[in-house]
């Protein structure tokens, strides 16, 4: 290693190290698919965990053996599930099969959305940029805080009585 005695020497050493052509070229992402042509990912939100399989199809979404409209009756939850397809401009091109456990319906919808986003970017790596920019590949880790002993709730104390 060369003796670095000034800031200019350090800059030239760093510039020389980053000029390596092998390190500068990142390997292109390859699609990840199973023998049936599906991509699989897990999604999480609050206490809900979803296993999601994505394959080319007509846009049919099945959650725990039921149609999306039957399982997620509220239109807001259905809209949450459709967001990754809208952002990636692939509406009606993929079938989704998901199993989800834990949490409530809102958390389960978020978990399925997270799983769909991850599975889509595994199936078609070109969709990663749009999904990442929308924030769909990041797990929302907010969960309910546990109740502590000596407290009424997680942080709320019992009412103080002076007399």
C-alpha positions in Angstrom: 0.0 0.0 0.0 1.3 3.4 -0.9 2.2 6.0 1.7 -0.6 8.5 2.0 0.6 11.7 3.6 -1.8 14.3 2.2 -5.4 14.8 1.3 -4.6 14.8 -2.4 -2.8 11.4 -2.1 -6.0 10.0 -0.3 -8.3 11.3 -3.1 -6.1 9.8 -5.8 -6.0 6.5 -3.9 -9.8 6.4 -3.5 -10.4 7.4 -7.2 -8.0 4.6 -8.3 -9.8 2.0 -6.2 -13.2 3.0 -7.6 -12.0 2.9 -11.2 -12.0 -0.9 -11.1 -14.3 -1.9 -14.0 -15.4 -5.2 -12.4 -16.7 -3.5 -9.3 -18.4 -0.6 -11.1 -20.7 -2.9 -13.1 -23.5 -4.4 -11.0 -24.9 -7.7 -12.0 -28.3 -7.4 -13.6 -31.1 -8.9 -11.6 -32.5 -12.2 -12.9 -36.2 -13.2 -12.5 -36.9 -15.7 -9.7 -39.6 -18.2 -10.7 -40.5 -21.7 -9.6 -41.2 -24.8 -11.8 -44.8 -23.6 -12.2 -43.8 -20.1 -13.4 -44.7 -18.4 -10.2 -42.8 -16.0 -8.0 -43.2 -16.2 -4.2 -42.7 -13.7 -1.5 -43.8 -13.0 2.1 -45.3 -9.7 3.2 -45.7 -8.4 6.7 -47.7 -5.5 8.3 -48.4 -5.1 12.0 -48.9 -8.7 13.2 -50.1 -10.1 9.9 -48.0 -12.3 7.7 -48.9 -13.1 4.1 -47.5 -15.7 1.7 -48.0 -14.5 -1.8 -47.6 -16.3 -5.2 -47.8 -14.3 -8.4 -48.1 -15.7 -11.9 -49.2 -14.4 -15.3 -53.0 -14.5 -15.7 -56.1 -12.4 -15.9 -55.9 -10.4 -12.7 -57.7 -12.9 -10.4 -56.8 -12.4 -6.7 -57.5 -15.2 -4.2 -56.9 -14.7 -0.5 -57.2 -17.7 1.9 -59.3 -19.5 -0.7 -61.8 -16.7 -1.2 -62.1 -14.0 -3.9 -60.6 -10.6 -3.0 -64.0 -9.0 -2.9 -65.3 -11.7 -0.5 -62.4 -11.6 1.9 -61.7 -7.9 1.9 -65.3 -6.5 1.7 -64.3 -2.8 2.2 -63.4 -1.0 -1.0 -60.5 0.7 0.7 -58.8 -2.6 1.5 -59.4 -3.8 -2.1 -57.8 -0.5 -3.3 -54.8 -1.2 -1.1 -54.3 -4.6 -2.8 -54.5 -3.1 -6.3 -51.9 -0.4 -5.6 -48.8 -2.4 -6.6 -50.4 -3.3 -10.0 -51.4 0.3 -10.7 -48.0 1.7 -9.9 -46.2 -1.0 -12.0 -48.8 -0.6 -14.9 -49.5 -4.3 -15.0 -53.2 -4.3 -14.0 -55.0 -7.5 -15.1 -51.8 -9.3 -16.1 -51.1 -11.3 -13.0 -53.0 -13.8 -10.9 -52.4 -13.7 -7.1 -52.8 -16.5 -4.6 -52.2 -15.5 -1.0 -52.6 -17.0 2.4 -52.6 -14.5 5.3 -52.7 -15.1 9.1 -52.6 -12.8 12.1 -53.7 -9.3 12.9 -56.9 -7.6 11.6 -58.2 -7.0 8.1 -56.3 -3.7 7.7 -53.0 -5.3 8.7 -53.7 -8.3 6.5 -54.4 -6.1 3.5 -51.1 -4.3 4.0 -49.3 -7.6 4.4 -50.7 -8.9 1.1 -49.8 -5.6 -0.6 -46.2 -5.9 0.6 -46.1 -9.5 -0.5 -47.5 -8.7 -4.0 -44.9 -5.9 -4.4 -42.0 -8.2 -3.5 -43.3 -11.0 -5.7 -43.8 -8.7 -8.7 -40.3 -7.4 -8.5 -38.9 -10.9 -8.2 -41.0 -12.0 -11.3 -40.1 -8.9 -13.3 -37.0 -7.1 -12.0 -37.7 -4.1 -14.2 -40.7 -3.2 -12.0 -38.4 -2.8 -8.9 -37.7 0.9 -9.5 -41.4 2.0 -9.6 -42.3 -0.2 -6.6 -39.4 1.0 -4.6 -40.0 4.7 -5.4 -43.6 4.2 -4.2 -42.3 2.6 -0.9 -44.1 -0.7 -1.4 -41.0 -2.9 -0.9 -40.3 -1.5 2.6 -42.0 -3.4 5.5 -44.1 -1.1 7.7 -42.8 -2.3 11.1 -45.1 -0.4 13.4 -46.8 -2.7 15.8 -48.9 -2.2 18.9 -46.7 -1.6 22.0 -47.1 -4.1 24.8 -48.8 -3.4 28.1 -46.4 -2.8 31.0 -47.0 -4.0 34.5 -48.1 -1.2 36.9 -49.7 0.7 34.0 -53.3 0.7 32.8 -52.2 0.5 29.1 -48.8 0.6 27.4 -47.9 4.0 28.9 -51.1 5.3 30.5 -50.9 5.3 34.3 -53.7 4.6 36.7 -55.5 7.7 37.9 -53.8 9.4 40.8 -55.8 10.2 43.9 -54.4 12.6 46.5 -57.0 11.6 49.1 
